[in-house]
């Protein structure tokens, strides 16, 4: 977490309001830990599973409007983050940033 916190602080000016977004209920504890250290609020993705191994965030619960949304998750995939982003983290917020500590199938920086 310390490395990600350093990056978040480096990328987002101190004057901006931040909301930490968990893509699902299972990540709320992680989001809360980040929010506490960033002095930010939290929002949660309402995720539905239509099929095995296929989940979609149907809406964002919490206030993100006008804030910079920081999406934190344990397993990061472009598809999962894009779904969370489309559901309102960036659309209703000022902008969205994302980070995680495990990227399955990643082949190096920028992949």
FENRAJO-V366827 format. One line per field, one symbol per residue. burial: # if it has 24 or more other ideal C-beta (glycine too) atoms within 12 Angstrom, else .. Layout:
burial = ???
This chain:
burial = ...##..#...#....########..##.##..##..#.########.......#.#.####.#..########.#...##.###.####.##.######...........
